[in-house]
Amino acid sequence: MKLNTLEIKSMKTSKINSFKIEKGYTVALVKINGETKLAVGTEGHDAEYLLTIPGFEKEVLCDGPGGTMSILNVPGRGNDLVSIMGLFPPFIGFDAGVYYHSWNENGWSEYKIIDLPFSHRMEWMDADGVATLFVACVSKHKDDPSDWSQSGVLYSATMDGHDQKWKMTSVIDGLTRHHGMLKTNFNGIESLLVTGDEGIYRVFWDANRTKWMAEQWMDTQVSEVAMIDLDGDGIDELITIEPFHGTKLVIYKMIFGVWFKHYETDLIFGHGLTAGFIHGEPIILVGNRADAKELLAFKTINLEAGQMQRTVIETDAGPTQIITSIIDDQSYIISSNQNKNEIALYQVNK
């Protein structure tokens, strides 16, 4: 079902800064000494950096090995960070895993705390006050980059020291071409959405407070996922890229416990899906990594009628990850525009 997409370019953005990085991939907001900074990494063999916003003054977080997929703060550990490194295109990652970054008067140091070949996404969850790191890999093993015969796994690991290996427990065994992960709140419960060819799984700490539960939300092939209330009814819609590195952006609305499709439009190698509020309005951001390689924004006109406003923020960008940020009351969009080997900072004007 292809619904109407209105070509109305009303979002006013201006690129106010950029940081050159070859094969840039990861962008993440982190807190360092109480200041919001931008952590960035590359798919190539290059360093991870911390940038100020909006000035983009840089600090080297670590020199490598690169292949950076995710960067996060460590809950309750001050300025400490974790990152996934070692996964290089096209899905070459036998030595991938999770690295722990700690700072002292001599600067940053890193230790590999989890060995997980082909690891890709991670997120922190809370289990009755115990911080738990969830890490997912795209495959258990690959004979070559196109080999998807062995599905990936979602693991959990409780926090340990920064200089020793953390123990992992399998939570979902069977995530073919896993790609997306989102921490969200569903019915008042902290939840983790994890995607793959098997669909979308929701992971949450069970009501008896004894174990992590996983339930399958849908069995459609999904690459990435986001959630936000697009129509102001107080219930978040579900936004997906389908299938893997997909050709469609889809919006679902839950009605009586069932997800119904309300909007669909074309993508070309869809990537970098996110959703956030900009000047109080819910906005979907997504990229095309092929063809025109656009950085796109979507705003609701009439969700029930399947009408969305589509804005092309930039062409020839090839976004890999996109985030939004509000700093000093100013709204920003940050995109890793890999086709231009840059991290771009866009100011969004009212």
N, C-alpha and C positions, 0 to 999 in steps of 0.2 A: 504494500500500500504506500504509494508516493503522494504525500500531501503537499499543499502549497507552501512554498518558501518565498517570502517577500524580500526583494532586493532593495532594502532601504538602508542607506549608509548614514546613520544618525549618530553613532557613537563617536565622540570626538577624542582622539588619542594623538599624542605626539611622542616620538622616540626621543628621549632626552639624554640617554647614555647607552653605551655598549662596551662590552668587555670581550676582547678577542681571545678565543680559545679554540684550537683545532679539534674538530669532531666533538664539540661540546654536547653534553647529554643531560646531566642532572642539575636541577635548580631546587633549592630547599631553604626555607627560612629557619634560622636557628637563633638561640639566645646566647650571647657571649658577654659576660659581665653586665648583664641586664640590658644590653643593646641588641636590637634585632639586626642580624647580619644575613647576607645571602651566601650560602654554601654552594659551590659549583664544582662539577667534575666532568670528565670527558670519557667518551668511549675509547679514545686512543690511549697511548702510553704517555701520559702527562700527569701533572700535579693536580691536587685538589686545592681550591682556594676559598678564602673567606673575603667577601666584599662588603664594604659599607654601602648603605642606601640613603640617598641617591648618588653619592659621589663616586662609588665603585673604587675606593682605595683598596688595594689588595694586600692580603696576607697569605702566605703559603701554609696550608694545613698539613699536607704531606707531599712528598715528591713522587709518589707512585705506589703501586704499579699502574694505576689508571684502570680503565674499564669500569668506571664508577656508575653504579645504577641507582643508589639510594644513599642519603645522608640524613641522620636524625640526632637530636639531643638525647642524652641519657637521663631519664627521670631521676631527680634527687641527687645527681652527681655533679652539680655545679656546671662548669663549662664543658664537661666531657661529651664526646660525640661518638657515634658509630657510623660506619659506612660499608656498603658492599662494593668491593673492588675485584677485578680479575675476570669480568665477563666482557669479551671483546666481540665486535661484529665479524662474521655473522654467527653468533652463538658459539663462540670458542671460549670455553671457561672451565677447563679441568682444574685450574688452580684458584678458582673464585672462592670467596668467603667473606666473612664479616670482620672488619678491623675496628679496634677500639682506639680512639684518639684522646689523649689526656695532655693537659698543659701545665707546665711549671715555669720557674724563672729562666730555664734554658730554652723554652719554646715548646713546640708540639712534638709528641712522640706517638708512635702507633704500635699496636700489638694485634696479631691475628687471633681472634678469640673463637671463631667458628670456621672450620673447613667444610665448605659446601659447594662442590662443583656445580656450575651453571646457576648459582644463586642470582636472584633478580630483584625481588621486592622484599621490603621488611617494614614492620610497624610495631609500636609498643601498645600493649593492652594491660589492663589492671585486673588482678584477681584478688579481691579483698585486701587491697593495699600492697600487693606484691607485683612489681613491674615484671611483665613477661614480654620477651621479644619474639615476634613471629617472623619467620624467614621462609620464603618460598623459592624453589628452584624450578627452572623450566623443563628439566629432564634429569633423570638419574644418571644417564650416560648417553653419549653420542659417538657413533662411529665416524660421523661427519656432520657438518652444520645442518644439513637437511634431514637428518635422522631424528624422527619423533616417535620411534618405536617404544621408548621407555618414558612413561609419563613422569611429571614432576611431583614434588611432595611439599606440603606445608608443614613446617616444624615450629614448635615452641621451645623457648629456652629461658629459664629464669636467670636473673642477673647474678654474676659471680665476679671475681676479680677482673682487673683489666689486663693481666699478664698471664692468664691461664685459659685453657680451652673450656668453653661452656658446653654443658650437656644438652642434647636436643631430644625432643619427643615428637614423634609423628602425630599430626592432628588430622590431616587429609592426605591419603596416599592415592593419587590418581588425578593429577591436574595436567592434562595434555596441553602443551603450548600455553602454560600459565603466563599471564602478562600483567594483569591489573590487580591492585590492592587499595582498599579505602577503609579508613577508620571513620565510623559514623555513629549516630545515635538512632536506634530504632525502637519505638514504643518505650522510650525512657531507659533503654539498655544499651550500654556501650557494645558496639558490634564491629566486626571486621568482615568486609566483603572481599572475596577472593575469586578471580575469574580464570577461565580456561575454556577449552573446547567442550567440557562437560557443563558449562553454564556459569552460574553465580552461586557461590556458597556463602552463607552467613555464619560466622563463628562468634560465640559468646560464652561467657562464664555462666554455668548452669545455676538455676535457682537454689539448688541444694549446696552450692558453693564447694563442690568436690572435683569438678573437671570441666574441661573445655568441650563445648558442644558444637557440632557443625550440621547445618540444615541446608538443603539445596533449594534455592529460590526459583531458578529456572534452568532449563536444559538447552537453551539456545547457545551457540558458540559466541562467546563474548571476549573481547580483547581488553577493554578498559571500562571503568564504571565510575559514575559520580552521582551524588544525590543533593537535591536542593528543592525548596518549595518555590515552584515557578509561577503558580497562580494565586498565591496568597490565602489558600484555604487551611493552612496550618499543617499540611501533610506533605512530606517531601516526595517529589517525583524521582524516578530512577532513570538515569541517562547512561547510554551505553555506546561503545563502538563495536560493531559487529561486521564480520567475524574477526579472527585474528588479524591484526594490522589492517583493519577492515575497510569496507566500502560503504558503510552506512552509519549515520548518527541517528540513534533512536531514543525517543522519550516515552517512558511508560508511566501510567498513573494507576495507583492501587485503588480498586473498587471492590468492596466486600472481600478483602483478603486476596484478590487476584490482580496481577499486573496486566493492564490493558495498554496496547500501543496507541499513542495519541499523535505521534509525529515521527516522520522519517525523511531523511535527506541524504544525498550522496556525499561520500568522502572518497579520497584516493590515497590509500596507505594512511588511514586515520591514526593519529597519535597525539599523546599529550593531553588527554581529556581532563578538564577540571571544571568546577563550578563555584561561584562565590558571589558575594554581594558587593556591588560597585555603586557608590552613591545611593545606597539603600535599595537598589534594584538587583534581582537575581540574574546573573549572567552565566552562560555556558561558553567556555573557551575550548577550542580544539584545533588541531593542525592537520594539514595534508603534507605528507613527506614525499609526494610524487606529483607529477604534472605541474600545476601552477605553484605548488608548495606554499599554500596560503596559511596564515594565522587568522583564524576566524572567531567571531563572537556572535552569539545568538541571544536574543532577548524576546520574551513572550509578548505576543500581540493578543492572541486568543488561543489558548491551549486546547480548549474543547473543540474548536474548529480546525485545529492543526495548523495555526498560523504563527510563524516565528519571524522575527526581524533578523536578517543576516548581514553582518558587517565584515568586510575584508579589512583587517588591520594592516597586513603587509603581505606582499607576494614574494616568491623566491626565498622564503624563510626556512621551510622544512622543519617545523617545530618538533622537538622531541619531548620536552616537559614544559609545562606552563603553570604558573601560580599567580595568585592575586595577593596584594598586600595593602594595608592602610597604615601609613606612617606619618605622624604629625598632621593628621586629618586629611592627608592627600592619598588618593587612590592610585595604585600602580598595577600594571600587568607586567610580569616578568616572563620572558620566553627564551628558551635555549634554541636559537635559530641555527640549527646545525648546517644548513646549506650555505649560510653566510659566515660560519665559524665564529659566531658571536653569541654572547648573552645580552639580550636587549631589554632595556627598561623603558616602558611606555607610561607616560602620565595620562590619566583619564580625566578629562575636564567635564564639568557639569554642562 
